[in-house]
């Protein structure tokens, strides 16, 4: 009997790009790897409509988290209602994930971006929740104002806003 490695596993629905996406995501995150690739057979072809032997499911792991990528057809698309947060310890890490994940995609406000497959990510300094949580009044307003004015997060500018330094952010 197989043992459960992870109680909840995100399943990402793609039209036909599951393997391409899994390869991309595992290249972005250090230590990422493809765990298993399953293929469609003849069974159920009247339902799934996929060619026998084509990729059905790719199980992959990034940052210790297992994901499933499914080639389910064109019926569903990603929306911003769900995103994955990548907590970053440094500006270099923010810059690296922002550049890699947004390449061929779309950059948004407040650390959000869509990758080339339309999946939404939030590249966040790990210090941000504490900066906001420890602030009150004017300091909180400065931090939130700085956040709202950014696309890719600038950790130093957020720290200056928290400290009350009036340099433009």
Secondary structure as UniProt FT lines:
FT   STRAND          10..14
FT   HELIX           18..28
FT   TURN            30..31
FT   STRAND          33..39
FT   TURN            43..44
FT   HELIX           45..48
FT   TURN            52..53
FT   STRAND          55..62
FT   TURN            63..64
FT   STRAND          65..71
FT   TURN            74..75
FT   TURN            80..81
FT   STRAND          83..88
FT   HELIX           91..102
FT   TURN            103..104
FT   STRAND          106..107
FT   TURN            110..111
FT   STRAND          112..114
FT   TURN            116..117
FT   STRAND          120..125
FT   TURN            126..127
FT   HELIX           128..134
FT   HELIX           137..148
FT   HELIX           155..163
//
